Amino acid sequence: MTLKVQPIAELIELSVRPNKDGSSTDIQADAAKTGTLKRIGSLRYRKGARTEDDVQTEKAWLQAEKVWLIHRGGFSEAHLQGKGDAPGGPPEGRVRVRLESGDVIEVDEDDIEKANPPQFERAEDLASLRYLNEASALHTLRQRFASNLVHTYAGPQLLVVNPMQQLPIYAEKIIQLLKGCKQEDMPPHIFSMGQVLYRDMLSSRRDQSLLLLGKSGSGKTTNAQHVLHYLIAAAGSVGSVLSVEKLASVYTLLHAFGNSRTSLNVNASRFTQIFTLDFDQSGQIGSASVQALMFEKTRLVRRPEGEPTFSIFYQLLAGADSALRNELQLQTMSETNLFMVPPQKPDDKQRAAEAWALVLLAFDNLGFLSDEVKAILSVLAAIYHLGNAGAGKGPTNKAQFSKPAAAQRAAALLGTSVDELTKSCFSGGGNTSLSRATSLRVSGAMDRPSYHPSDANASAQECLEGFVVGLYSEVFNAVISLINRSLASSVRAITSITLVDCPGFQSPPGSASGRSVGATFDDLCHNYTHERMQAFFYDVSLATPQESYAEEGVELDFDVVTSSPGAMVNLLDKPPQQGLMRSSSSDLKNADKKGLLWLLDEEAVFPGASEDSLMERLMQEHGHTPVRKDSLLRKGSLGHTFVLNHNQGTTPVQYNAQGWLKACRIQCTHNTGHCRNNGAKSFNIAGFN
């Protein structure tokens, strides 16, 4: 009996690499001898004599005239039978093709694309395809995915298809194989991108960055962790300021405090994360830091139906032991809560409890002091009790807590009195309109008294929501601050590598067809971020090179890319020509168009404005009547809904503008300072200060 040992599908490219002509080179012996893939790239350029079988295979493929037939359902394999210029053939501009079923049909010439020879079936770089077109690119990705090859180069970029399962492709052995390699030495892999970043940083002594883009649930955050894991293992760190274990603890806390389950992802990031590694003169990691931008803090009080709030609350409620429950006064959780429902199913409770154990371990690994952990947990429990307390109007029409006992528990955990807590929560004193720091408005607009909604107009419920959102913002910022304290050092940084990980593109189920209620304002913000990033990618990777070729007179035989994300970006954020003004309907026709965010900003501070007036202005400035095929905006299926065709018109998303103006006016953090200034014990730690 003869046994043949061969690598599993997902690791085949560590043993066999494709050459530039589509043939293959066995690199197993070289890699085994050196323990690395260094200088393997040169082997791929060696050309051997073609065998008779190779010649016959190529000849048979050329005679078959294989093409892709593009149709509404995708693309299908076909064989060219005759063109319009052939005698007795179809009319000019038409071709005959034979499908795999044997049927011969006549189609437009524009509906077919050339197919590639079979040796390019699983090409590791789309740029290496003999015929580069959309159908061939998709076919290559599909063939690779079927072999568990989830990484594919597209020139200098890397495409990653979420395998939706665990694959054995992230082992330490693979890191050792890739250390010190150039890009041409390495197969497509997320670790390869980490090595490219590190090598370019060392050789150029310039800062590097990696931008991760994709739909929600596509695996961006997981791949960001893989890149950081590689850099830690490949570069090392001074004094173990950042280890693989520390990195896991950082992400445990970021996921717990900043992630939530959504309709698209069971563990969706609700903030934009910027993770920076600083390197010293020798190329070792000297320090690291995390920034959190555009945190979706209002999810705590307002979120899509059927979606939970942030994971940390469920983990605390399910995993706290009896001693901690007594300390946080969480003995009973049967009361109705405005902001969350404790886990009910046994499986949910078990998962949350297991996650809670990891959170406690992360606190310890990152050097959180016991008093700091206690303060964080006290504020979390206080938020839960405030959800039980509720809010309403008292006998004198004054805002108050509906359940004083629950408010008393919250006050005790915050280290203040019920009176002070009531004053902080319901009394005026903060500016409920957007500040200059968070507003798009031009200077001077906020100085007009008529543009400031009165605190008295806010309901007791809205005041409570704003106060709770402010509390959780303080907690989240404290956690980020304490994480950065753990990753800081006095080592002098020479260069850095930055990873930008935005929440995935949001397209709730049914929003494309208009069957859903609609995406939220936070979804719009995340999608706007993606459009901006796509515009940056377009400028760097497509527009700038084309301009350079034109200036130098370089003629290239390829289709010039004409579509760009610029039109959608302008629709969203194009600024006005002058200062803040609200024109009449007739003036709007002649006025320069303003982006949606600017219109929303103006409507949020204009007395008497509503979602109706917002929708009217939006459609007047950016809508087309009748709707054209290339229209980026159209009215939705419900009253306050509209549809934006994102991703250069390929991804329609229906938004529901109901409540957007109120969300823009929400009072978040101003009054929580009341508790801090009055010496509330939960705020008297380094992270909160």
C-alpha positions as CSV (number, residue, x, y, z in Angstrom):
1,M,0.0,0.0,0.0
2,T,1.3,3.4,-0.9
3,L,0.4,6.5,1.1
4,K,0.7,10.0,-0.5
5,V,0.9,12.9,1.9
6,Q,-0.3,16.2,0.5
7,P,-1.3,19.5,2.2
8,I,-4.9,20.3,3.0
9,A,-6.6,22.7,0.6
10,E,-6.4,25.9,2.6
11,L,-2.6,25.5,3.0
12,I,-1.8,24.3,-0.5
13,E,-0.2,27.7,-1.4
14,L,2.5,27.2,1.3
15,S,3.7,24.2,-0.7
16,V,2.8,25.0,-4.4
17,R,2.9,28.5,-5.8
18,P,1.5,29.6,-9.2
19,N,4.0,31.0,-11.7
20,K,3.2,34.2,-13.6
21,D,2.2,32.1,-16.7
22,G,-0.3,30.1,-14.7
23,S,1.8,27.0,-14.2
24,S,2.8,25.8,-10.8
25,T,6.1,25.5,-8.8
26,D,6.6,23.0,-5.9
27,I,8.3,25.0,-3.1
28,Q,7.8,22.4,-0.3
29,A,11.4,21.3,-0.3
30,D,12.8,24.8,-0.3
31,A,10.5,25.9,2.5
32,A,11.3,22.8,4.6
33,K,15.0,23.4,4.1
34,T,15.1,27.0,5.2
35,G,12.0,27.2,7.4
36,T,10.9,30.3,5.6
37,L,9.4,31.5,2.3
38,K,12.1,34.1,1.7
39,R,13.4,34.3,-1.9
40,I,10.7,31.8,-3.0
41,G,9.3,34.5,-5.3
42,S,12.2,34.2,-7.8
43,L,11.3,30.5,-8.4
44,R,7.9,31.5,-9.8
45,Y,9.6,33.3,-12.7
46,R,11.6,30.3,-13.9
47,K,10.2,28.9,-17.2
48,G,10.6,25.3,-18.1
49,A,10.0,23.5,-21.3
50,R,6.3,23.0,-22.1
51,T,5.3,19.4,-22.3
52,E,3.2,17.9,-25.1
53,D,0.2,17.7,-22.7
54,D,0.5,21.4,-21.9
55,V,0.6,22.3,-25.6
56,Q,-2.5,20.1,-26.4
57,T,-4.4,21.5,-23.4
58,E,-3.7,25.0,-24.5
59,K,-4.7,24.2,-28.1
60,A,-8.0,22.6,-27.0
61,W,-8.9,25.6,-24.9
62,L,-8.2,28.0,-27.7
63,Q,-10.4,26.0,-30.1
64,A,-13.3,25.9,-27.6
65,E,-13.5,29.7,-27.5
66,K,-14.8,29.7,-24.0
67,V,-16.6,32.8,-22.8
68,W,-18.8,34.0,-20.0
69,L,-22.4,35.0,-20.8
70,I,-23.6,37.8,-18.6
71,H,-27.3,37.7,-17.6
72,R,-29.6,39.0,-14.9
73,G,-28.9,36.1,-12.6
74,G,-25.1,36.4,-12.9
75,F,-22.9,34.7,-15.5
76,S,-22.7,31.3,-17.1
77,E,-20.1,29.4,-19.1
78,A,-20.6,29.3,-22.8
79,H,-18.7,28.7,-26.1
80,L,-18.6,31.2,-28.9
81,Q,-20.2,29.9,-32.1
82,G,-20.1,32.8,-34.5
83,K,-19.8,36.6,-34.6
84,G,-21.8,39.2,-36.5
85,D,-19.0,39.7,-39.2
86,A,-19.0,36.0,-40.1
87,P,-20.7,34.9,-43.4
88,G,-24.2,33.6,-42.5
89,G,-23.7,34.7,-39.0
90,P,-25.8,36.8,-36.7
91,P,-26.3,40.6,-37.3
92,E,-23.6,43.0,-36.5
93,G,-23.2,43.5,-32.8
94,R,-24.7,40.1,-32.0
95,V,-23.0,36.7,-31.4
96,R,-24.1,33.1,-31.1
97,V,-23.0,31.1,-28.1
98,R,-23.5,27.5,-27.1
99,L,-24.4,26.9,-23.4
100,E,-23.3,24.0,-21.4
101,S,-26.8,22.5,-21.8
102,G,-26.2,22.4,-25.6
103,D,-28.6,25.2,-26.4
104,V,-27.4,27.8,-28.9
105,I,-28.7,31.3,-28.4
106,E,-28.0,34.7,-29.9
107,V,-27.0,37.6,-27.6
108,D,-25.5,41.1,-27.7
109,E,-21.8,41.2,-28.1
110,D,-21.5,43.3,-25.0
111,D,-23.1,40.4,-22.9
112,I,-20.1,38.2,-23.3
113,E,-16.6,38.3,-21.7
114,K,-13.5,36.3,-22.4
115,A,-12.8,33.4,-20.1
116,N,-9.3,32.5,-18.9
117,P,-7.3,29.2,-19.5
118,P,-7.8,26.5,-16.9
119,Q,-4.4,27.1,-15.2
120,F,-5.8,30.4,-13.9
121,E,-8.8,28.8,-12.2
122,R,-7.4,29.6,-8.7
123,A,-5.0,32.4,-9.5
124,E,-3.8,34.0,-6.3
125,D,-3.7,37.5,-7.8
126,L,-6.6,38.8,-9.9
127,A,-4.2,41.2,-11.7
128,S,-2.4,38.1,-13.1
129,L,-5.5,36.9,-15.1
130,R,-4.9,36.8,-18.8
131,Y,-8.3,38.3,-19.4
132,L,-9.3,40.6,-16.5
133,N,-13.1,41.2,-16.4
134,E,-15.8,41.1,-13.8
135,A,-17.0,37.5,-14.6
136,S,-13.5,36.1,-14.5
137,A,-12.7,37.8,-11.2
138,L,-15.9,36.5,-9.6
139,H,-15.2,33.0,-11.0
140,T,-11.7,33.0,-9.5
141,L,-12.9,34.1,-6.1
142,R,-15.6,31.5,-6.2
143,Q,-13.2,28.7,-7.1
144,R,-10.7,29.7,-4.5
145,F,-13.4,29.9,-1.8
146,A,-14.5,26.4,-2.7
147,S,-11.0,25.3,-1.9
148,N,-11.0,27.2,1.4
149,L,-8.6,29.7,-0.1
150,V,-10.3,32.8,1.4
151,H,-7.5,35.3,0.6
152,T,-6.9,36.7,-2.8
153,Y,-4.6,39.5,-4.0
154,A,-6.0,42.3,-6.2
155,G,-2.7,44.0,-7.0
156,P,-1.5,45.6,-3.7
157,Q,-4.9,45.1,-2.1
158,L,-6.1,41.9,-0.4
159,L,-9.6,40.5,-0.7
160,V,-10.8,38.3,2.2
161,V,-14.0,36.3,2.0
162,N,-15.4,35.4,5.4
163,P,-15.2,31.6,5.6
164,M,-17.9,31.5,8.3
165,Q,-16.0,28.7,10.0
166,Q,-12.7,28.1,11.8
167,L,-9.8,27.4,9.4
168,P,-6.3,26.2,10.5
169,I,-4.5,29.0,8.6
170,Y,-3.4,31.3,11.5
171,A,-0.9,29.0,13.3
172,E,2.4,30.3,14.7
173,K,4.2,28.2,12.1
174,I,2.8,30.3,9.3
175,I,4.0,33.4,11.0
176,Q,7.6,31.9,11.1
177,L,7.3,31.1,7.4
178,L,6.4,34.7,6.4
179,K,8.9,36.6,8.6
180,G,11.3,38.7,6.5
181,C,9.5,37.9,3.2
182,K,8.7,40.3,0.3
183,Q,5.2,40.3,-1.1
184,E,6.1,38.2,-4.1
185,D,7.4,35.5,-1.8
186,M,4.2,35.1,0.1
187,P,0.8,33.7,-0.8
188,P,-2.3,35.9,-0.3
189,H,-2.9,35.9,3.5
190,I,-3.8,38.4,6.1
191,F,-0.5,37.7,7.8
192,S,1.2,38.6,4.5
193,M,-0.4,42.1,4.6
194,G,1.1,42.5,8.1
195,Q,4.5,41.5,6.8
196,V,4.2,44.0,3.9
197,L,3.3,46.8,6.3
198,Y,6.2,45.9,8.6
199,R,8.8,45.5,5.9
200,D,7.8,48.8,4.1
201,M,8.0,50.6,7.5
202,L,11.5,49.3,8.2
203,S,12.8,50.0,4.7
204,S,11.3,53.5,4.2
205,R,11.2,54.6,7.9
206,R,7.8,56.0,7.1
207,D,4.5,55.5,8.9
208,Q,2.2,52.8,7.4
209,S,-1.6,52.3,7.6
210,L,-4.1,49.6,6.8
211,L,-7.8,50.3,6.1
212,L,-10.3,47.5,6.4
213,L,-13.6,47.9,4.5
214,G,-16.6,45.6,3.9
215,K,-20.2,44.9,4.9
216,S,-21.2,44.3,8.5
217,G,-20.3,40.7,9.4
218,S,-17.5,40.4,6.7
219,G,-14.8,39.8,9.3
220,K,-13.0,43.1,9.4
221,T,-12.3,43.3,13.1
222,T,-11.2,39.6,13.2
223,N,-8.7,40.3,10.4
224,A,-7.5,43.4,12.2
225,Q,-6.7,41.2,15.2
226,H,-4.8,38.8,12.9
227,V,-2.7,41.6,11.5
228,L,-1.9,42.9,15.0
229,H,-1.2,39.3,16.2
230,Y,1.3,38.9,13.3
231,L,3.1,42.2,14.0
232,I,3.4,41.4,17.7
233,A,4.9,38.0,16.9
234,A,7.1,39.2,14.1
235,A,8.4,42.4,15.7
236,G,8.3,41.7,19.4
237,S,7.8,44.5,21.9
238,V,10.0,46.3,24.4
239,G,9.4,45.0,27.9
240,S,6.4,43.0,26.7
241,V,4.3,46.2,26.6
242,L,2.1,44.4,24.1
243,S,1.7,40.6,24.0
244,V,-0.7,38.3,22.2
245,E,-2.4,37.7,25.5
246,K,-2.7,41.5,26.1
247,L,-4.1,42.0,22.6
248,A,-6.8,39.4,23.3
249,S,-7.7,41.2,26.5
250,V,-7.9,44.5,24.8
251,Y,-10.4,43.1,22.2
252,T,-12.3,41.3,24.9
253,L,-13.1,44.7,26.6
254,L,-13.7,46.5,23.3
255,H,-16.2,43.9,22.2
256,A,-17.9,43.9,25.6
257,F,-18.3,47.6,25.9
258,G,-18.5,48.7,22.3
259,N,-20.2,45.8,20.4
260,S,-23.8,44.5,20.1
261,R,-25.7,42.0,18.2
262,T,-27.5,43.4,15.1
263,S,-29.6,41.9,12.3
264,L,-26.4,41.5,10.2
265,N,-23.8,40.4,12.8
266,V,-23.9,38.6,16.1
267,N,-21.0,40.7,17.4
268,A,-21.1,44.0,15.5
269,S,-18.7,46.9,16.3
270,R,-20.6,50.1,17.1
271,F,-17.6,52.5,16.9
272,T,-14.7,53.2,14.5
273,Q,-11.5,51.8,16.0
274,I,-8.1,53.2,15.2
275,F,-5.3,50.9,16.6
276,T,-1.8,52.3,16.5
277,L,1.5,50.5,17.1
278,D,4.5,52.7,17.7
279,F,8.0,51.2,16.9
280,D,11.4,52.1,18.2
281,Q,14.7,52.5,16.4
282,S,15.2,48.7,16.3
283,G,11.8,47.9,14.9
284,Q,10.3,46.6,18.1
285,I,6.9,47.7,19.4
286,G,7.5,50.4,22.0
287,S,3.9,51.3,22.8
288,A,0.4,51.1,21.4
289,S,-2.9,53.0,21.7
290,V,-6.6,52.7,20.8
291,Q,-8.9,55.5,19.6
292,A,-12.7,55.1,19.5
293,L,-14.6,57.4,17.2
294,M,-18.3,57.8,16.3
295,F,-19.4,55.7,19.2
296,E,-23.0,54.7,18.8
297,K,-23.8,55.5,22.4
298,T,-27.5,56.2,21.8
299,R,-28.0,52.5,21.2
300,L,-28.3,52.2,24.9
301,V,-31.7,53.9,24.9
302,R,-32.8,53.8,21.2
303,R,-32.1,50.8,19.0
304,P,-33.8,48.9,16.1
305,E,-36.6,46.6,17.2
306,G,-35.3,43.1,18.2
307,E,-31.7,44.2,18.7
308,P,-30.1,44.2,22.1
309,T,-27.9,46.9,23.8
310,F,-24.2,46.6,24.5
311,S,-22.9,43.1,25.4
312,I,-21.4,44.1,28.7
313,F,-24.8,44.6,30.4
314,Y,-25.9,41.0,29.6
315,Q,-22.5,39.6,30.6
316,L,-22.7,41.4,34.0
317,L,-26.3,40.4,34.7
318,A,-25.6,36.7,33.8
319,G,-22.1,36.3,35.2
320,A,-21.9,38.3,38.4
321,D,-21.5,36.0,41.5
322,S,-23.6,36.4,44.6
323,A,-21.2,38.7,46.4
324,L,-21.0,41.1,43.4
325,R,-24.8,41.0,43.0
326,N,-25.2,42.0,46.6
327,E,-22.7,44.8,46.2
328,L,-24.4,46.1,43.1
329,Q,-27.9,45.4,44.5
330,L,-28.8,43.1,41.6
331,Q,-30.4,40.4,43.7
332,T,-33.7,40.6,41.7
333,M,-34.1,41.4,38.1
334,S,-37.8,40.9,37.6
335,E,-38.7,44.6,37.2
336,T,-39.4,46.0,33.7
337,N,-36.4,47.9,32.4
338,L,-36.5,50.7,29.8
339,F,-33.0,49.9,28.4
340,M,-32.5,46.2,28.4
341,V,-34.0,42.7,29.2
342,P,-31.7,40.3,31.1
343,P,-30.9,37.0,29.3
344,Q,-33.7,34.6,29.7
345,K,-32.7,31.5,27.7
346,P,-30.3,29.0,29.4
347,D,-27.9,29.0,26.4
348,D,-27.9,32.9,26.3
349,K,-27.1,33.0,30.1
350,Q,-24.3,30.5,29.7
351,R,-22.7,32.3,26.8
352,A,-23.0,35.6,28.7
353,A,-21.5,34.1,31.9
354,E,-18.5,32.7,30.0
355,A,-17.9,36.0,28.3
356,W,-18.1,37.7,31.7
357,A,-15.3,35.4,33.0
358,L,-13.1,36.6,30.1
359,V,-14.0,40.3,30.9
360,L,-12.8,39.8,34.5
361,L,-9.6,38.2,33.2
362,A,-9.0,41.0,30.8
363,F,-9.3,43.6,33.6
364,D,-6.6,41.7,35.4
365,N,-4.3,41.2,32.4
366,L,-4.5,44.9,31.5
367,G,-3.7,46.1,35.1
368,F,-7.0,47.6,36.0
369,L,-7.0,48.3,39.7
370,S,-9.8,46.8,41.9
371,D,-11.2,50.3,42.7
372,E,-11.3,51.1,39.0
373,V,-13.1,47.9,38.1
374,K,-15.5,48.5,41.0
375,A,-16.3,52.0,39.8
376,I,-16.9,50.8,36.3
377,L,-19.3,48.1,37.4
378,S,-21.0,50.5,39.8
379,V,-21.9,52.8,37.0
380,L,-23.1,49.9,34.8
381,A,-25.3,48.7,37.6
382,A,-26.6,52.3,38.2
383,I,-27.6,52.5,34.5
384,Y,-29.6,49.3,35.0
385,H,-31.3,50.6,38.1
386,L,-32.1,53.9,36.3
387,G,-33.8,51.8,33.6
388,N,-35.9,50.3,36.3
389,A,-36.6,53.7,37.9
390,G,-38.1,55.3,34.8
391,A,-39.2,58.9,34.6
392,G,-42.4,60.9,34.5
393,K,-44.2,64.0,35.8
394,G,-45.0,64.4,39.5
395,P,-48.1,66.1,41.1
396,T,-46.6,69.5,40.5
397,N,-45.8,68.6,36.9
398,K,-42.1,68.4,37.8
399,A,-40.0,65.6,36.3
400,Q,-39.1,62.9,38.7
401,F,-38.2,59.2,38.9
402,S,-41.2,56.9,38.6
403,K,-39.8,54.3,41.1
404,P,-37.9,56.0,43.9
405,A,-36.5,52.8,45.3
406,A,-34.7,52.0,42.1
407,A,-33.4,55.6,41.9
408,Q,-32.1,55.2,45.5
409,R,-30.1,52.1,44.4
410,A,-28.7,54.0,41.5
411,A,-27.8,57.0,43.6
412,A,-26.0,54.7,46.2
413,L,-23.9,53.1,43.5
414,L,-23.0,56.5,42.1
415,G,-22.1,57.8,45.5
416,T,-24.5,60.6,45.6
417,S,-28.0,61.3,47.0
418,V,-31.3,60.9,45.3
419,D,-31.8,64.7,45.3
420,E,-28.5,65.3,43.6
421,L,-29.2,62.5,41.1
422,T,-32.6,64.0,40.4
423,K,-31.1,67.4,39.9
424,S,-28.4,66.1,37.6
425,C,-30.8,64.1,35.5
426,F,-33.8,66.5,35.2
427,S,-32.6,70.0,35.9
428,G,-31.6,72.3,33.1
429,G,-28.2,73.8,32.7
430,G,-26.7,72.0,29.7
431,N,-27.1,73.1,26.2
432,T,-29.2,70.5,24.5
433,S,-28.4,71.6,21.0
434,L,-25.3,70.4,19.2
435,S,-22.0,71.9,20.3
436,R,-19.6,73.5,17.8
437,A,-17.3,70.6,18.3
438,T,-19.9,68.1,17.0
439,S,-21.9,70.3,14.7
440,L,-21.3,70.9,11.0
441,R,-22.6,74.4,11.3
442,V,-20.5,77.4,10.4
443,S,-19.2,79.8,13.0
444,G,-21.7,82.2,14.4
445,A,-24.8,80.0,13.9
446,M,-24.8,78.8,17.5
447,D,-24.8,82.3,18.9
448,R,-28.4,82.9,17.9
449,P,-30.6,82.4,20.9
450,S,-33.6,81.3,18.8
451,Y,-31.6,78.2,17.7
452,H,-31.4,76.8,21.2
453,P,-34.3,74.5,22.2
454,S,-35.3,75.0,25.8
455,D,-34.5,72.2,28.3
456,A,-38.1,72.7,29.6
457,N,-39.4,71.3,26.3
458,A,-37.6,68.0,26.8
459,S,-39.8,65.3,28.4
460,A,-38.7,63.5,31.6
461,Q,-38.1,60.4,29.6
462,E,-35.8,62.2,27.2
463,C,-33.9,63.8,30.1
464,L,-33.3,60.3,31.6
465,E,-32.2,58.9,28.3
466,G,-29.7,61.7,27.8
467,F,-28.4,61.3,31.3
468,V,-27.9,57.5,30.9
469,V,-26.3,57.9,27.5
470,G,-23.9,60.4,29.2
471,L,-23.1,57.9,32.0
472,Y,-22.3,55.1,29.6
473,S,-20.1,57.5,27.4
474,E,-18.1,58.2,30.6
475,V,-17.7,54.4,31.2
476,F,-16.7,53.7,27.6
477,N,-14.1,56.6,27.6
478,A,-12.8,55.4,31.0
479,V,-12.2,51.9,29.7
480,I,-10.4,53.2,26.6
481,S,-8.3,55.4,28.8
482,L,-7.3,52.6,31.1
483,I,-6.5,50.3,28.1
484,N,-4.2,52.9,26.7
485,R,-2.5,53.3,30.1
486,S,-1.7,49.6,30.0
487,L,-0.2,49.9,26.5
488,A,1.8,53.1,27.1
489,S,5.5,53.4,27.7
490,S,8.3,55.9,27.7
491,V,10.1,54.4,24.7
492,R,10.8,56.9,21.9
493,A,8.7,56.1,18.9
494,I,10.3,56.4,15.4
495,T,7.6,55.1,13.2
496,S,4.1,53.7,13.5
497,I,1.6,51.3,11.9
498,T,-2.1,52.3,12.1
499,L,-5.1,50.1,11.5
500,V,-8.5,51.7,10.8
501,D,-11.5,49.4,11.5
502,C,-14.9,51.0,10.8
503,P,-18.3,49.3,11.6
504,G,-19.3,47.4,8.5
505,F,-21.5,48.8,5.8
506,Q,-25.1,48.7,7.1
507,S,-27.8,47.4,4.9
508,P,-30.6,45.9,7.1
509,P,-32.6,43.0,5.7
510,G,-35.3,44.2,3.4
511,S,-34.0,47.7,3.1
512,A,-33.0,47.3,-0.5
513,S,-36.5,46.3,-1.5
514,G,-38.2,48.8,0.8
515,R,-39.9,46.1,2.9
516,S,-38.1,47.0,6.1
517,V,-39.0,50.0,8.3
518,G,-35.7,51.5,7.3
519,A,-32.1,52.0,8.4
520,T,-31.3,54.3,11.3
521,F,-29.4,57.6,11.5
522,D,-26.4,55.7,13.1
523,D,-26.5,53.4,10.0
524,L,-26.3,56.5,7.8
525,C,-23.2,57.7,9.7
526,H,-21.4,54.4,9.4
527,N,-22.3,54.1,5.7
528,Y,-21.1,57.7,5.2
529,T,-17.8,56.8,6.7
530,H,-17.5,53.9,4.3
531,E,-18.3,56.2,1.3
532,R,-15.6,58.5,2.5
533,M,-13.1,55.7,2.8
534,Q,-14.1,54.3,-0.6
535,A,-13.6,57.8,-2.1
536,F,-10.1,57.9,-0.5
537,F,-9.3,54.4,-2.0
538,Y,-10.5,55.6,-5.4
539,D,-8.3,58.6,-5.4
540,V,-5.2,56.8,-4.2
541,S,-5.6,53.6,-6.2
542,L,-7.3,54.7,-9.4
543,A,-7.6,58.4,-10.0
544,T,-4.0,59.4,-9.0
545,P,-2.3,56.7,-11.1
546,Q,-4.5,57.5,-14.2
547,E,-3.5,61.2,-13.8
548,S,0.2,60.3,-13.6
549,Y,-0.1,58.1,-16.7
550,A,-1.8,61.0,-18.6
551,E,0.9,63.5,-17.5
552,E,3.7,61.2,-18.6
553,G,2.0,60.3,-21.9
554,V,1.9,56.6,-21.0
555,E,-0.7,54.8,-23.1
556,L,-2.5,51.9,-21.4
557,D,-4.9,49.4,-23.0
558,F,-7.6,49.2,-20.4
559,D,-11.1,50.6,-19.7
560,V,-10.8,53.9,-17.8
561,V,-12.8,53.9,-14.6
562,T,-15.3,56.7,-14.8
563,S,-17.7,56.1,-11.9
564,S,-16.5,57.2,-8.4
565,P,-17.9,57.5,-4.9
566,G,-17.6,61.3,-5.2
567,A,-21.3,61.8,-6.2
568,M,-22.6,60.1,-3.1
569,V,-20.1,61.8,-0.9
570,N,-21.3,65.2,-2.2
571,L,-24.9,64.3,-1.7
572,L,-24.2,63.5,1.9
573,D,-21.8,66.2,3.0
574,K,-21.4,69.0,0.4
575,P,-21.1,72.2,2.4
576,P,-23.1,75.4,1.7
577,Q,-21.6,78.3,-0.1
578,Q,-22.4,80.8,2.7
579,G,-23.3,80.7,6.4
580,L,-26.2,79.0,8.0
581,M,-29.4,80.0,6.2
582,R,-32.8,78.5,5.5
583,S,-34.0,79.5,2.1
584,S,-37.5,79.5,0.7
585,S,-38.7,76.9,-1.7
586,S,-38.3,79.2,-4.7
587,D,-34.8,80.2,-3.7
588,L,-33.7,76.6,-3.2
589,K,-34.0,76.0,-7.0
590,N,-31.3,78.5,-7.6
591,A,-29.2,77.9,-4.5
592,D,-26.2,75.7,-4.5
593,K,-27.1,72.2,-3.2
594,K,-26.2,71.2,0.3
595,G,-25.4,67.7,1.5
596,L,-27.9,65.7,3.6
597,L,-25.9,66.1,6.8
598,W,-25.9,69.9,6.4
599,L,-29.6,69.9,5.8
600,L,-30.1,67.8,8.9
601,D,-27.9,70.1,10.9
602,E,-29.9,73.2,9.9
603,E,-33.3,71.5,10.5
604,A,-32.2,70.3,13.9
605,V,-31.9,73.9,15.2
606,F,-34.6,75.6,13.3
607,P,-37.8,76.3,15.4
608,G,-40.7,74.3,14.2
609,A,-38.7,72.1,11.9
610,S,-39.8,68.5,11.5
611,E,-39.0,65.3,9.6
612,D,-41.6,66.5,7.0
613,S,-39.6,69.7,6.3
614,L,-36.4,67.7,6.2
615,M,-37.7,65.3,3.6
616,E,-39.1,68.2,1.6
617,R,-35.8,70.0,1.4
618,L,-33.9,66.8,0.7
619,M,-36.1,65.8,-2.2
620,Q,-36.1,69.4,-3.6
621,E,-32.3,69.6,-3.6
622,H,-31.3,66.1,-4.6
623,G,-34.3,64.2,-5.9
624,H,-35.1,63.7,-9.6
625,T,-38.6,63.6,-11.1
626,P,-39.1,61.2,-12.7
627,V,-36.6,58.9,-11.0
628,R,-33.7,58.1,-13.3
629,K,-31.7,54.9,-13.5
630,D,-28.6,56.6,-12.2
631,S,-30.5,58.5,-9.4
632,L,-28.6,58.3,-6.1
633,L,-31.7,59.3,-4.1
634,R,-35.4,58.5,-4.3
635,K,-38.4,58.4,-2.0
636,G,-39.0,55.3,0.1
637,S,-42.0,53.1,0.5
638,L,-43.2,54.8,3.8
639,G,-43.8,58.4,4.9
640,H,-40.4,59.5,6.2
641,T,-38.3,57.1,4.3
642,F,-35.8,57.6,1.4
643,V,-33.5,55.3,-0.5
644,L,-29.8,56.0,-1.2
645,N,-28.0,54.0,-3.8
646,H,-24.6,53.4,-2.1
647,N,-21.4,51.9,-3.4
648,Q,-21.7,53.7,-6.8
649,G,-25.3,52.9,-7.3
650,T,-25.1,49.1,-6.6
651,T,-26.4,48.9,-3.0
652,P,-29.8,50.6,-2.3
653,V,-30.5,51.2,1.4
654,Q,-33.8,52.6,2.7
655,Y,-33.5,54.9,5.6
656,N,-36.3,56.0,8.0
657,A,-35.8,59.6,9.1
658,Q,-38.4,59.4,11.9
659,G,-36.8,60.8,15.1
660,W,-33.6,62.0,13.5
661,L,-34.0,65.6,14.5
662,K,-34.6,64.6,18.1
663,A,-31.6,62.4,18.0
664,C,-29.5,65.3,16.8
665,R,-30.7,67.4,19.8
666,I,-30.1,64.7,22.4
667,Q,-28.6,65.9,25.7
668,C,-25.8,63.4,26.4
669,T,-22.9,64.2,28.7
670,H,-23.3,67.7,30.0
671,N,-25.2,67.0,33.2
672,T,-23.2,63.9,34.2
673,G,-20.5,66.3,35.2
674,H,-22.8,67.3,38.0
675,C,-22.2,64.0,39.7
676,R,-18.5,64.1,39.1
677,N,-18.1,67.7,40.4
678,N,-20.1,66.7,43.5
679,G,-17.6,64.0,44.4
680,A,-19.6,60.9,43.4
681,K,-17.3,58.0,44.3
682,S,-17.8,56.1,41.0
683,F,-16.2,59.0,39.1
684,N,-13.2,59.5,41.3
685,I,-10.8,57.1,39.5
686,A,-8.1,57.8,36.9
687,G,-10.2,56.6,33.9
688,F,-13.1,58.9,34.7
689,N,-10.9,61.9,35.3
